[in-house]
Amino acid sequence: MEYVGKNLASWAPTTKGRLNEIYLGRGVRSMNHTLDRWLRINEDDANHMLFLGPSGFQKSTTMKAILQEIWLNTRWGRNQEPPLIIIFERKYDRAKAQLVKKTFYDLVRERGEGWLRARMTQVMELKLYIQMLELPAYEGQLGLMGDFALGWENILGWLRYDRQHTLFSLFGIRPQAFPIRRFVFNPTRDPHHIALDSGPETEVVATFIRYERLDFEDVAKVVNINPNTIYAQIIKSAWDEEKARDPDDLVFEAKRIYNEMLEFLEVENKKPPTSLWGVYNVAKSLKKVRWLKVKGKDLFDQLDNTKINVIDFSQNSDLTESAKNIIFKKVVEWVLNEYVQEKETAVFIAGDEIQNYLRSRWGKAMAAKLFREGRSNQVNFLAATQYLHSLPSELIYGASHIAILGTLASADDYALLKKVVPDFDVSFERIVASSPDEVEELKRKYRGRGYFIYNKFFTERIHFRPSQTL
């Protein structure tokens, strides 16, 4: 399936959006006699976006829908290529596949399979997938869809929204699958099953990072080295200065540096070289890190703009939180230091539940670096989170646009946005339930609805467009 043109002349809109404009949804104020809302994505401006709101109000879904618009309609650079999109996915959802199955059977029973075939191209593939879900042999191995199952057309959009509309017909759009490349570290289940959950347009790559891409600061984090020890300084010299970035080469080079040090200091070593033993243990520990390897095509050799890239940090990848932070850091560094030197395309990095990446000093520094340096490098950051008050100030003050889904999860965030956005206090209305029963009713009513803050100057109530994928 071909999705992208090679030049501007071959580009044609496939949604309601226009070139370098993305379709946001429907506003509540009449502007030029239409409620449809578009957002201009500029080459010479920061296009950072924050998505805020409590759990269950479709922050991830809205960010996903906007990323789909960006992929379809954003073309920059001399060759007018599609953007590089890199998404960090945090979790999968066992209930999602069951909801898809129920929706499929309900629609076939109420409207017929022919009705569904006229509106979706993946009916046969979806039918086969649902049959596999019902087989005991696939229990626990299939039916674990991630938030970004972009290879599946969204059958949920055909559910009735009201008496006259489905969710899709309300916005005048159709389901669509997107080309996706999903990177998994130390897969915890069969990559083929991961691909089935992500949809027919999915390529799953079991990947790693080569040792040579790490610097000493990364290595110290991977194996918990105390940087104030003698053996740490020897490792730093061997790794960063001599570029001995193979655990075996590290031990060999460390011995040479150690002996050179003794010779220079004119010290006759009569004691066991315990510093070298420390180097040996570090090298031994590095060999046990399964997401690091000496050679081969690694993550950065395969990231490109021919497909949407999803880095799978869900339970599909066997990674510690520390490892996820290091990989996040290396991806940001690679984009800012290498990719933008080779390509003129737009770059969009998206992080769901961004607070998970900001628990460490590194994560905060990388996120702040994205907001600080993004504009000059045409690198844009989309982040979804429940709370603002724990984020670095650069993310809040550096965000161009802010989407609020449902309501704010914190009174502190309300006070902060009043300071940042001039018209926010006038435009924003908090949702308050008057009884426990009303809580679920309000969640249903405001799911996918909220406010969009344009360039921190104008706030409007909006019903965000649905995702075309599951």
Secondary structure, DSSP 4 states (H G I P E B T S, - for coil): -----SSGGG---SSS--TTEEEEEEEEEEETTEEEEEEE--TTS---EEEE--TTS-HHHHHHHHHHHHHHH--BTTTTBPPEEEEEE--EEHHHHHHHHHHHHHHHHHH-HHHHHTT-S-HHHHHHHHHHHTSGGGTTTS--EETT-TTSB-GGGGSBSSSS-BHHHHHT-------EEEEEESBSS-HHHHHHHH-TTEEEEEE-EEGGG--HHHHHHHTT--TTSHHHHHHHIIIIIS---SHHHHHHHHHHHHHHHHHHHT----S--HHHHHHHHHHHHHHT-TTEESSS--HHHH--TTSEEEEE-STTB---HHHHHHHHHHHHHHIIIIIHHH--S-EEEEETTGGGGSSSHHHHHHHHHHHHHHHHHTEEEEEEES-STTS-HHHHHH-SEEEEESS-S-HHHHHHHHHH-TTHHHH------SSHHHHHHHHHHHTTEEEEEETTTEEEEEEEPPPSB-
